[in-house]
Amino acid sequence: MKPLFIALLSLTAVGCRCGTSGGQTDKPTYTADPKALRFTACSTQDEMGKPVADVFPDQQSVTIKNIGKVGGGFKASFSGTDSAAFSLGPDGAPTAIAGGAEISLPVRFAPTKKGDSNANLVISDEVDGTDDITVSLNGQGSTLAAQPKLQVTMQNKDLPAQYDPCLEQQDGNLSCTQTFADTIEKESSTLEIKLKNLGCPALKITSMELMQLAGSTDPLSFFIDAPAVPPSEASPLVLADTGGTPESTVKIRFAPPPGDNSTRVAYLHLKLNDPKLRDSNDTPLSLDIVLQGVAVKASVFANPTRCNFSDPADDCGITPKQDGKSRFLIKNDGSANITIDSVTFKSNMSETSSQGGRFTITKNPKGMTVAPGSNGAELEISHSEMPLFVQDQVVVSATLGGSGAGSGGRATLALSGGKQPCLTTDPAPSPSGLVVLDFGEPTTELSAKALTIKNGSGAQCGELIVNAVAVDQSPFFSLIDPLVMPGIHLAPGATTEATVQFKRPSSGGTQTGTLRIDANDARAQGPQYFQVQLISNAPLDQRPVPVLKGCIPPDTSCAMAKENGFSVSLAMLGATKELILTAKDSYDPLADGGTSLTQVKNFQFRLPQKPSNAGNALLEKEGIKQTSNQVKLTLDPAALGTYTVTLVVWDDRDQQSGGTAELIINVKQ
C-alpha cells in the first residue's frame, strides 16, 4: 500500500493549480476592484452643442491586480453606446503588470449630454487563452444649467435661520436689498449673504466692493468681514459645482459711526460672469446689492468705559486709585429720562459676579432713573487680584422714560485684571496686526502649513490659555492632526502649533478662510477673537488653445510651418504626396497671461472637407484622441482642390479647447 499512497500524492501535486490567490502559474490572471464605477459631471456642451467653459471631468479609479505569478501585457479600451464620454486619466495606462503586482487606473467621465451615459472598460492582458475583464461604467451628466447662474439669498434680520432670495426680474437681472436690524451707533450687527452657482460651469466673481450712496454725508457704515481678501480679475472667487464648492458666504457688518442721518445705505458691488447679467449689447453687467440699516443714537453712556485693575496707571474711576475697586458713572446724553433696566456680565449673564468670580458688582444701579445732564448713577465693581489674566464685559441697558418711548441704548464696560499674556504667532503679524497664512499657488490637491502660537518670553508676560483654535466653516481649509488641545496653558516663552490643510479646487482661483484663536489675551476675545487670514491663489484652470500648422517637405522639422492656410503643388511633394501637420504650438493659458506648452496633453485631428473625388483614409489617425501632436496628411494625386483640417486639444485636466483650429490647404497640380 505504501507505493500506491506515494503515487496518489504525486498525482495530486501534478493536478494542483498553485497560483497566488487562485491565479494560474503560467499565465497572468487579472482582477478588477471595484467591478463598476459611477460618475457625475457637467456636460462639456451646452444646448446648442457648443463647448462649455470651466467644466471638469469626474475621475474615479479602479484597481487592476495580477494575481498570477507571471506578468502580462496591458491594453485598456472602451466599448458601449456612450464610450466616447469616458477616457483614461492624463497619464494613460501602463504597458504591462508584473505577477503579483497591481495598478490604480484613473478613469474620467466628460459627458456631452445630460442624464445617463453607459459604457464598459475592457482590460486585456494580451495573452492568448485568457479572458478580458470588464468594468461597468455609469455616468450621470448633471441636470444643472449649462451656463453659470447666480442665486443670491440674504439672511433675515428677524429670523436668522431664514435666507430670503433676491427677486429675479423679467430680463434675468436680480433685485436685492439686505435690511439690517436697528443698531446703536458704535455697535454692530452682522448678516450673511449667500452667493450660489446654480449652473455647472464655474461662476467667477471678479470684483466685490462696498460703495457709498451718492451724495451721502454720513461715513460708510457697512464693512465686509468675509471674504477677508476681495476677489479680482486676476484672482476671482470661483463657485463651481464640480471640483469646488457652488456656494460662498459673504459676511457684512453694519457698524454705524455717529452721523447726520439715522438711515444708512450702501451697495455691495459685484462683477461676475453670469451670462444673464448682460445688457442689450451683451456687455457683462455688475450686480448691486442694496444694504440698509437704521443707526440709533444711544442715550446711555458710561464714564470711564474700561478698567484694568492690574494697571497702576488706570485709576478705574476712583482717585486716588484703590486696589481691586472701580466706579463707573452711568449718564444720560439724550433729551429724556432713561431707566436702567439691567446690568449684566457678558460671560455668564449674571447680575452679581463674572464667570470664575474674579469680578463682582458691589453697587448696582438697576432700576434707577437718570435725567439728562445729571451726575448719573454709580456702578461699582470689585476685582480679586490673581496672576492669571482674565477679561469680561459688563453691559448696561436702558429704556427711555415715559410710556414705552423705546430703547435708551446700551453701554458696554471692559474689565480686565492679572498679568496679560503676550500672544503672537509665526508667521508674525504685519504692522497693522494682520496675520496671513499664505498657501501661495499650490500645484498639488492637498497642501499643509503650520501656524505657531507663541507666548512672549518677557517679564511682563503672563500665562497664556488657548481655549480653542478653529477654522471658520470652509470646504477648502481645515485643521489636521496634531490638533491644539482646548484649554492648553502656555507659560512665557512656550509655543504650540496648529496645522492647516488646503484642498485645492480643480477650478483654481482665489480661496480665503479665517482661523480664530480664542485665548485669555486681550486681542483674542469674542466675537472676533484673534484672527489669522488663510489664503490660496491657485492659478485658474483655463481652456487650452489649439494651434494647427502645416509643413511642406523637405521641412520635416516644421521650422517653416504655415498657419491658417497655404497652397501646395503636388509636384513639390514627390512620390509620397505627404504633408506633416503639427499641433506642437498649442498651449494652455496661465492666470498671469503666460503660456505653457507642456500642459496640452491630447490632440484630435479631423479632415471635414476634401475634394469630392478624393479617396479615404488620407489623414493619419483621423478623429482619434491621441497624445502625439503630429500627423501626416496624404494627398490624393487625382483630387485637386481644397482640403480642410481641424484640431481640438485637451489639457492635463482633460478640459477641451473652447474653439477649433482650422488649416485650409489648396492643392494644385
Number of C-alpha atoms within 10 A of each C-alpha: 5 6 7 9 9 11 11 11 10 11 10 10 11 10 8 8 12 14 18 15 11 11 21 16 16 12 21 25 27 26 19 18 13 12 15 14 18 14 20 20 26 31 29 27 19 17 14 6 10 12 18 23 21 25 31 28 26 22 20 16 16 17 14 20 20 25 24 25 21 19 21 21 15 16 15 19 14 20 16 13 11 18 18 17 21 27 21 20 19 18 11 13 15 12 12 16 20 17 21 19 16 16 17 14 17 17 21 22 30 28 27 22 20 21 15 14 24 18 19 21 22 15 21 18 23 16 14 8 7 13 13 16 18 19 19 16 23 19 24 21 22 20 14 17 17 22 24 27 22 24 17 20 19 23 21 18 18 10 8 11 8 12 16 15 17 17 15 13 9 7 11 13 19 19 15 21 17 23 19 23 17 18 20 24 20 15 16 18 17 17 18 20 20 17 19 21 26 21 23 28 28 28 28 25 24 18 18 23 14 20 16 18 15 8 6 13 11 18 13 19 24 26 17 18 14 17 21 17 18 18 23 16 14 16 24 23 27 27 28 27 25 22 18 18 18 20 20 18 16 18 18 22 18 30 20 28 19 16 16 12 12 18 14 23 21 21 20 21 15 17 21 23 19 21 17 17 20 16 12 7 6 10 10 16 17 18 18 20 21 18 23 20 22 19 27 21 20 21 23 28 24 21 16 16 17 19 21 19 24 20 14 11 9 15 20 27 19 13 10 8 15 14 17 16 20 26 20 22 18 23 23 27 20 17 11 16 21 29 22 24 16 17 24 21 23 16 14 12 14 15 17 16 20 22 16 9 10 18 26 19 21 14 14 18 21 18 13 15 20 24 19 17 13 12 12 21 21 16 19 18 21 19 23 14 16 12 12 15 21 22 20 19 17 25 17 23 21 29 22 23 18 11 6 8 11 12 19 27 21 22 21 20 20 14 21 21 23 21 21 21 27 21 26 19 17 14 15 16 13 9 7 6 12 12 20 19 20 14 18 12 15 17 11 12 10 13 14 15 14 14 18 15 22 22 24 22 14 11 8 11 18 23 24 28 22 22 16 14 22 17 18 12 12 15 16 17 25 18 19 12 9 9 14 19 13 13 14 14 17 20 17 20 14 14 17 17 15 18 16 22 17 24 18 25 24 21 26 25 26 24 28 20 23 22 23 20 24 22 25 22 25 18 16 18 16 12 8 12 18 23 20 22 18 22 22 23 21 22 21 21 22 20 25 28 24 26 21 27 26 27 21 21 15 10 13 13 12 17 8 12 16 17 16 14 16 15 12 14 14 18 11 12 16 10 9 11 18 19 21 20 26 25 24 18 15 29 24 25 19 15 18 10 8 9 15 13 14 13 16 29 24 21 24 22 27 17 19 10 12 22 15 10 11 16 14 9 11 16 19 17 16 18 15 12 17 16 16 14 19 18 18 18 20 18 21 19 16 11 17 19 15 16 20 16 25 19 25 25 31 27 24 17 21 24 25 28 24 19 15 14 20 21 21 19 18 16 19 14 12
